[in-house]
Amino acid sequence: MEEINYEFINGELKLSDTVKPGGATVVILNDNVTPVEVVIEAIMAATSLSESEAYQKMITAHTGGWSAIKSYPSVDQAETVATNIQVHAENNTRYDHYRASSNHKGPWPLTTDVMDIG
């Protein structure tokens, strides 16, 4: 069994450079309610992706219905990241002014999933 090495980089627990992820991939699904800014911020908050990378992932989901966000060595790690993306979106109140035009009253419904590719 391959040993997986983690290290703290800028306060985040990350895989060491010697480990290549691939066990499970986090994906987001497009919806017609969640503002693009919320999606981008949620991706950035839960991953190490930059704003431009998160924007590209959001555009892929918007135009294609879904987007692969990032792969991880285990399903558990991918599920944690997927949950963190959803929770960040649900709790994001910075863009509540968009709710009036969408008639959406609840938390932003950004949906994630995990694809087991191992």
TORFIRO-803142 format. One record per residue: residue in three letters; residue number from 1; z, x, y of N, C-alpha, C, O in turn. Coordinates in steps of 0.001 Angstrom, whole numbers, plus 524288, in hexadecimal, padded with zeros to 5 digits. Atoms other than C-alpha are relative to their C-alpha. Example, Ala and Ser with C-alpha at 12.3 -4.5 7.8 and 13.67 -1.06 7.14 Angstrom:
<atoms>
{'ALA' 1 {80000 8037A 7FB5A} {81E78 8300C 7EE6C} {80000 80384 804B0} {80299 80790 8049D}}
{'SER' 2 {7FFC4 7FCCC 7FB5A} {81BE4 83566 7FBDC} {802DA 7FCFE 80442} {80383 7FEFB 80896}}
</atoms>
This chain:
<atoms>
{'MET' 1 {80000 80346 7FB6B} {80000 80000 80000} {80000 80379 804DC} {8030C 8072D 8053D}}
{'GLU' 2 {8006D 7FCF9 7FB36} {7FC21 80544 80D5C} {8049D 7FEF2 80395} {80610 7FA73 8047A}}
{'GLU' 3 {7FBB3 80092 7FC53} {80755 807CE 816A6} {7FDD6 7FEBC 80569} {7FA22 8013B 80731}}
{'ILE' 4 {801AB 8017E 7FACB} {805C2 8013E 823D6} {803D4 80243 803E8} {80889 8015C 8038C}}
{'ASN' 5 {7FCBB 7FD70 7FC20} {80AD5 80900 82F57} {7FF71 7FD49 8053D} {7FB20 7FC27 80705}}
{'TYR' 6 {7FFDA 80263 7FAD8} {80EEC 802E0 83C2F} {8028E 803C8 803C7} {80596 8072E 8023D}}
{'GLU' 7 {7FD6E 7FCF6 7FBFD} {812C7 8090E 848E9} {80076 7FCAF 804EA} {7FD6E 7F909 805B2}}
{'PHE' 8 {7FF6C 802BB 7FB09} {8179E 80448 8561A} {7FCAC 802C2 8040D} {7FD36 80774 804EB}}
{'ILE' 9 {80354 7FDFB 7FBD9} {80D7F 80615 860CA} {800A2 7FC57 804A0} {7FF8A 7F7AC 80439}}
{'ASN' 10 {7FF13 80325 7FB48} {810CF 80164 86E7F} {80353 7FB2E 7FED9} {80242 7F6F2 800DD}}
{'GLY' 11 {7FC69 8043E 8011A} {81BB9 7F8FA 86906} {7FE19 7FC08 7FC07} {800C0 7F823 7FB0D}}
{'GLU' 12 {8021B 8039C 803EB} {81321 7F254 85ECE} {7FFBF 802B4 7FABD} {7FE8F 8075A 7FA67}}
{'LEU' 13 {8008B 7FE01 80543} {81373 7F417 8502F} {7FA47 7FFA7 7FE78} {7F80C 7FB65 7FE65}}
{'LYS' 14 {80592 7FFE5 80146} {805B9 7F858 84C25} {7FF20 80337 7FB18} {8025A 8066F 7F98F}}
{'LEU' 15 {80180 7FCD6 80476} {7FEDA 7FDBA 8405D} {7FEBC 8057F 801D1} {7FC98 80641 8060E}}
{'SER' 16 {80180 7FAAF 7FE9B} {7FD6C 80C60 84059} {7FA17 80075 7FF90} {7F78D 7FD39 7FD12}}
{'ASP' 17 {805AE 7FF48 7FFF5} {7EFB0 8118C 8425D} {7FDB8 800F9 7FA96} {7F900 8006B 7F9D9}}
{'THR' 18 {801FD 7FEC0 80530} {7EEA1 81533 83401} {7FF36 7FB33 7FC8C} {7FCDE 7FB96 7F85E}}
{'VAL' 19 {8006D 804BD 80321} {7EF54 80735 82F1E} {7FBBB 7FC86 8023F} {7FBA3 7FB81 806F2}}
{'LYS' 20 {80421 8037E 7FE48} {7E36E 7FE6F 82FC6} {80157 7FA72 7FE62} {801EB 7F958 7F9BD}}
{'PRO' 21 {7FEC0 8056D 80141} {7E684 7EFE3 830C0} {7FBAA 7FD6E 7FCE4} {7F73A 7FF48 7FCEB}}
{'GLY' 22 {8040B 802C2 802D5} {7DF5D 7E65B 82828} {80200 7FBD7 7FC55} {7FED4 7F942 7F9CD}}
{'GLY' 23 {7FDEB 803C6 8039F} {7E893 7DD9C 8206C} {7FF84 7FA5E 801BA} {7FEDC 7F6DF 7FE7D}}
{'ALA' 24 {8005E 8054F 7FDFA} {7E809 7D1C2 82946} {7FE3E 80046 805AE} {7FF80 803F5 80881}}
{'THR' 25 {80213 8001B 7FAB0} {7E147 7CDF4 835DF} {801CF 7FB16 802CA} {8018E 7F6C9 800A8}}
{'VAL' 26 {7FE7A 8045C 7FCAA} {7E66F 7C562 840CE} {7FB13 7FDE6 80298} {7F7E6 800E8 80497}}
{'VAL' 27 {8045B 80277 7FD52} {7DC83 7BBA4 8460E} {80211 7FBC3 803AA} {80633 7F97A 802C0}}
{'ILE' 28 {7FECD 80470 7FC95} {7DCCF 7B1FA 85148} {7FB8E 7FC20 7FF92} {7F715 7FD8F 7FE89}}
{'LEU' 29 {803DC 8042A 8002E} {7D5D0 7A4F8 8517C} {7FF47 7FDD2 8057C} {80309 7FD53 80872}}
{'ASN' 30 {80113 8022E 7FADE} {7CF39 79F54 85D6C} {80218 7FA70 8005F} {80220 7F787 7FC8C}}
{'ASP' 31 {7FEB9 80570 7FEE3} {7D458 792EB 8639C} {7FE01 7FEDA 8057F} {7FC94 8026B 80863}}
{'ASN' 32 {8020F 80193 7FAEC} {7D033 78B4A 86F92} {8043D 7FF2C 80419} {80342 7FCCE 8082A}}
{'VAL' 33 {7FB9D 80103 7FC7E} {7DD91 78B67 8761D} {80270 80502 80220} {8036D 80562 806D1}}
{'THR' 34 {7FD33 7FB4E 7FE5C} {7E3C8 798E7 87690} {7FCB4 80330 803DA} {7F84C 804A5 8029A}}
{'PRO' 35 {802ED 7FCDD 7FC2F} {7DFA8 7A051 882E5} {7FEEC 80586 7FDFD} {80209 807BF 7FB14}}
{'VAL' 36 {80177 7FACB 801CC} {7D8B5 7AD2F 880AC} {80429 8040A 8016A} {80520 807AA 7FE68}}
{'GLU' 37 {7FBF9 7FC49 7FE58} {7E358 7B459 88841} {804A2 7FFFD 7FC42} {806E8 80415 7FB2B}}
{'VAL' 38 {7FBAE 8006E 803B1} {7EDAD 7AF52 87EDF} {7FE98 802C6 7FAEA} {801D3 8058C 7F8AF}}
{'VAL' 39 {801C4 7FD7C 804D3} {7E5B6 7B3DD 87323} {8002E 805EE 8009B} {80241 808AA 7FD3D}}
{'ILE' 40 {8001D 7FA55 7FF1B} {7E3A2 7C169 878DF} {8057C 80239 80042} {80698 8062E 7FDC3}}
{'GLU' 41 {7FA9F 7FE15 7FF8E} {7F1F2 7C318 87C89} {802DB 7FFD4 7FACE} {805D7 80366 7F997}}
{'ALA' 42 {7FD65 80076 80514} {7F68B 7BE5B 86F27} {7FE3A 80457 7FC4E} {80169 806A9 7F98C}}
{'ILE' 43 {8020B 7FBC9 80351} {7EDA5 7C7FC 8681C} {80260 80533 801A6} {80432 80837 7FE60}}
{'MET' 44 {7FDEA 7FB0F 7FE10} {7F214 7D328 870CB} {805D3 80090 7FEDE} {807A2 804D4 7FD93}}
{'ALA' 45 {7FA5B 7FFCB 800D3} {8007E 7CFA8 86F4E} {8016D 8012B 7FA57} {8056F 8039D 7F94B}}
{'ALA' 46 {7FEA8 7FF73 80589} {80002 7CFA4 86079} {7FD60 804A7 7FD53} {7FEB5 80602 7F8E8}}
{'THR' 47 {802DB 7FB9E 80256} {7F6D1 7DB15 85E25} {7FFD6 8048D 803D8} {801EC 8043A 8082A}}
{'SER' 48 {800BC 7FB7B 7FC88} {7F377 7E84A 863D9} {7FAAC 7FFD8 802A5} {7F8F6 803C5 804D4}}
{'LEU' 49 {8052D 80059 7FDAC} {7E64E 7E34E 868A9} {80057 7FFEC 805F4} {803FA 7FDBD 80837}}
{'SER' 50 {8004C 7FFF5 7FA49} {7E280 7E5B1 876C9} {7FE0E 7FAB8 801F2} {7FC77 7F761 7FEDF}}
{'GLU' 51 {801F0 804DC 7FDB8} {7DEC6 7DADB 88020} {7FA38 7FF32 7FED4} {7F89A 7FAD8 7FD92}}
{'SER' 52 {8059B 80098 8010E} {7D049 7DD8F 87E4C} {7FEFA 7FEDA 7FA3E} {7FB72 7FBD7 7F8FC}}
{'GLU' 53 {8009C 8012B 80594} {7D1AD 7DD96 86F76} {801A1 7FA65 7FED6} {7FEFD 7F7A7 7FBE5}}
{'ALA' 54 {7FE29 8055C 800C5} {7D97A 7D0EC 86FD2} {7FC04 7FC1D 8022F} {7FB12 7F805 7FFD8}}
{'TYR' 55 {80409 80359 7FDAF} {7CF26 7CAF9 878C7} {7FB5F 7FF6B 7FC46} {7F969 7FB18 7FB83}}
{'GLN' 56 {80466 8003B 803AA} {7C464 7CE6B 86F19} {8014F 7FCA7 7FB3B} {7FDFD 7F9BB 7F958}}
{'LYS' 57 {7FE53 8033A 80474} {7CC26 7C840 863F0} {80002 7FA38 80185} {7FE5B 7F6E1 7FE7A}}
{'MET' 58 {7FFE2 80561 7FE1F} {7CE2A 7BBEF 86C1B} {7FA7C 7FDD7 8007C} {7F97D 7F968 7FEEA}}
{'ILE' 59 {8056F 801B8 7FF64} {7BF9A 7BB21 86F5C} {7FD84 7FEFB 7FAB0} {7FAA7 7FB2B 7FA10}}
{'THR' 60 {80216 800C9 80549} {7BC13 7BCA2 860FB} {801EB 7FAD6 7FDC4} {7FEE3 7F7EF 7FB6B}}
{'ALA' 61 {7FDE2 804F5 801EF} {7C52D 7B155 85D87} {7FDA1 7FB6A 802F7} {7FC5D 7F764 800A9}}
{'HIS' 62 {80213 8043C 7FCC5} {7C025 7A923 868CF} {7FA67 7FEA9 7FE88} {7F8F5 7FA14 7FE65}}
{'THR' 63 {80589 800F5 80133} {7B1E6 7AAC0 8650E} {7FEF7 7FF10 7FA36} {7FB29 7FC7A 7F8CF}}
{'GLY' 64 {800F2 80076 8059B} {7B34A 7AB72 8564E} {803E0 7FCAD 7FCFF} {80341 7FBDA 7F84C}}
{'GLY' 65 {7FC2D 8034D 80292} {7BF06 7A2E2 8536E} {804CF 802D9 7FE06} {808EC 80079 7FD48}}
{'TRP' 66 {7FB8A 7FCE5 801CF} {7C7C8 7ADE8 84ECA} {7FEE6 805BD 8011F} {7FA76 8073F 80234}}
{'SER' 67 {800A3 7FA69 7FF41} {7CA28 7BC6B 85060} {80425 802F1 7FCF5} {808BD 80184 7FD00}}
{'ALA' 68 {7FC49 7FC70 80271} {7D058 7C70D 8483F} {8028D 80328 80452} {7FFDA 80556 807A8}}
{'ILE' 69 {7FD27 7FD41 7FBEC} {7DAF1 7CD38 8509F} {80142 80594 7FE63} {7FFD3 80947 80119}}
{'LYS' 70 {7FE74 7FACF 801BF} {7E067 7D89A 848E4} {80199 7FFC1 7FA46} {8039E 7FBCA 7F874}}
{'SER' 71 {7FE7D 7FFAB 80581} {7E29B 7DCEF 83ADA} {8050A 8031C 7FF68} {80627 806AC 80271}}
{'TYR' 72 {7FAFA 7FD85 80117} {7EFAE 7E117 8352E} {80060 8012A 7FA2D} {7FD99 7FEC7 7F70F}}
{'PRO' 73 {7FFAF 7FE7F 80581} {7F3CA 7E768 82856} {802A2 7FBFB 7FC79} {80245 7FC5F 7F7B2}}
{'SER' 74 {7FD6D 803EB 80341} {7FBA5 7DB9B 823D7} {7FF60 7FA92 80260} {7FEB4 7F9FA 80719}}
{'VAL' 75 {8003F 80566 7FE3E} {7FB00 7CCDE 8249E} {804C1 7FEC7 80365} {80441 7FC17 8075A}}
{'ASP' 76 {7FB43 800F9 7FCF5} {80914 7CC99 8298F} {7FF79 801E9 8059F} {800F1 7FF25 80945}}
{'GLN' 77 {8009E 7FDE2 7FABE} {805DE 7D54C 83525} {7FC02 7FCC0 80311} {7FCDA 7FB98 807A8}}
{'ALA' 78 {803F6 80332 7FD5C} {7F99C 7CD65 8385A} {80238 7FAA3 80171} {80120 7F8A0 805AB}}
{'GLU' 79 {7FDA7 8051A 7FED1} {80148 7C09E 8377E} {803C6 80056 8049A} {80411 7FCBA 807C3}}
{'THR' 80 {7FC75 7FF3F 7FB97} {80B74 7C5FD 840E2} {7FCF0 80045 80519} {7FE6D 7FDD0 808F4}}
{'VAL' 81 {80337 7FF8A 7FB48} {800ED 7C9AE 84ABD} {7FD8A 7FABA 80154} {7FD74 7F92D 805E1}}
{'ALA' 82 {8025F 80523 7FF16} {7FA1B 7BC84 8490D} {803FC 7FC3E 8026A} {802C1 7F96B 8061B}}
{'THR' 83 {7FBD9 8034F 7FDE4} {806EF 7B571 84B82} {80143 80189 8059B} {801F0 7FE27 808F5}}
{'ASN' 84 {7FED2 7FE2D 7FAB9} {809B3 7BDE4 8576D} {7FBCD 7FE61 803EA} {7FD0C 7FD24 80864}}
{'ILE' 85 {8043A 801C8 7FC93} {7FC58 7BA7A 85D28} {800CA 7FA3D 80151} {8008C 7F8B6 805DF}}
{'GLN' 86 {7FF49 8059F 7FF1A} {7FEC9 7ABEF 85B64} {804BE 7FEDB 80360} {8046E 7FBB2 806FC}}
{'VAL' 87 {7FB2E 800ED 7FD09} {80CBA 7AC64 8609C} {7FF3D 80198 805B4} {80100 7FEDC 8093F}}
{'HIS' 88 {800F1 7FE53 7FA99} {8086F 7B40A 86C99} {7FCB1 7FBF8 802E1} {7FDCF 7FAAC 80760}}
{'ALA' 89 {80353 803FB 7FD85} {7FDC5 7AA0F 86F6A} {8031E 7FB01 80106} {802C4 7F8BF 80541}}
{'GLU' 90 {7FCF1 804D5 7FF6A} {806F7 79E87 86D32} {803D5 80056 80486} {804CE 7FC73 80730}}
{'ASN' 91 {7FBFA 7FF5A 7FC00} {81100 7A424 87699} {7FDE8 801CF 80540} {800F0 8028B 808EA}}
{'ASN' 92 {80259 7FE14 7FB2D} {80779 7A899 8811E} {7FFA3 7FB85 803F0} {7FCCE 7F7B9 8031D}}
{'THR' 93 {80010 80411 7FBED} {809EA 7A08F 88D56} {7FD22 801BE 804E7} {7FCDE 7FED0 808B5}}
{'ARG' 94 {8029F 7FDEE 7FB5A} {8024B 7A911 896DC} {7FB2E 7FCDE 80188} {7F98A 7FD01 8060C}}
{'TYR' 95 {804E5 802CA 7FEF4} {7F654 7A05C 895C4} {800A4 7FA1E 7FF5B} {7FCEA 7F760 7FE0B}}
{'ASP' 96 {7FEFE 805A0 80077} {7FCA9 792F5 89595} {7FCC7 7FCC4 803D1} {7FBF3 7F81D 802EC}}
{'HIS' 97 {80342 802E6 7FC49} {7F45F 78F32 8A152} {7FADD 7FE24 7FD86} {7F85F 7FA95 7FF95}}
{'TYR' 98 {804B5 801CC 802C8} {7E8EE 78DE3 897B3} {800F1 7FAE5 7FD0C} {7FD3C 7F824 7FBB3}}
{'ARG' 99 {7FEC5 804A5 80315} {7EFFA 782E8 890AE} {7FE0B 7FAFF 8029D} {7FC74 7F756 7FFEE}}
{'ALA' 100 {801AD 804BD 7FD36} {7EC73 778FA 89B35} {7FA48 7FEBB 7FED9} {7F8EB 7FA2A 7FE3A}}
{'SER' 101 {8058B 800FD 800F5} {7DDE0 77AA5 898CE} {7FECC 7FF12 7FA3E} {7FAB0 7FCF0 7F8F0}}
{'SER' 102 {80104 800B6 8059C} {7DF33 77A98 88A01} {802EB 7FB57 7FDB4} {801ED 7F9D4 7F940}}
{'ASN' 103 {7FCA5 80438 801EA} {7E914 76F6B 888CE} {80334 801AA 7FB48} {804F1 7FE5F 7F83D}}
{'HIS' 104 {7FCE6 7FDF6 8045F} {7F02C 7782F 87F15} {805A8 80085 801BF} {806C3 802FD 805B8}}
{'LYS' 105 {7FA7A 80011 7FE7F} {7FEEB 77652 87F61} {80374 803AA 7FCD1} {8078D 80555 7FEB2}}
{'GLY' 106 {7FCB6 7FCD1 8036E} {8041A 77E6E 8740B} {7FF14 805C8 800B5} {7FC81 80766 8046F}}
{'PRO' 107 {800EB 7FA5B 7FFC5} {80461 78D10 87161} {7FA34 80129 7FF12} {7F76E 7FE17 7FC9D}}
{'TRP' 108 {80573 7FE84 800EF} {7F764 7941E 8717D} {7FF19 80086 7FA21} {80214 80336 7F77B}}
{'PRO' 109 {800B4 80052 805B0} {7F1B3 791C6 863D5} {7FCD4 80473 7FD92} {7FA04 80390 7F9C5}}
{'LEU' 110 {802D2 7FBAA 80257} {7EC17 79F45 86125} {80183 8007D 7FA42} {80620 800CB 7F8F2}}
{'THR' 111 {7FF0C 7FFCB 805A8} {7EAAD 7A009 85262} {7FE58 80536 7FDD2} {7FA27 80736 7FF0E}}
{'THR' 112 {80137 7FB13 802B2} {7EB26 7AC5A 84A41} {80005 7FF02 7FA26} {80208 7FB14 7F83F}}
{'ASP' 113 {7FFE6 80027 805AA} {7E8F9 7AEE5 83BFB} {80001 8059C 7FE13} {7FEF9 8093C 8010F}}
{'VAL' 114 {8000C 7FAD1 8025C} {7EA15 7BA61 832BC} {7FC60 7FFDA 7FB4E} {7FCF3 7FC96 7F7D3}}
{'MET' 115 {80391 7FF6D 8046F} {7DF2F 7BE5E 8298F} {801D8 8048F 7FCAA} {80218 80903 7FE77}}
{'ASP' 116 {7FE5C 7FBEB 803AB} {7E3F2 7C5D7 81DB4} {7FB15 802AF 7FDF3} {7F805 80058 7FB13}}
{'ILE' 117 {804B9 7FD43 801A5} {7D996 7D02A 81B83} {80138 80467 7FC2B} {7FDE3 807AD 7FB09}}
{'GLY' 118 {7FE4C 7FBD7 8037B} {7E154 7D8C4 81237} {7FEB4 7FF35 7FA80} {7FFF7 8027E 7F739}}
</atoms>
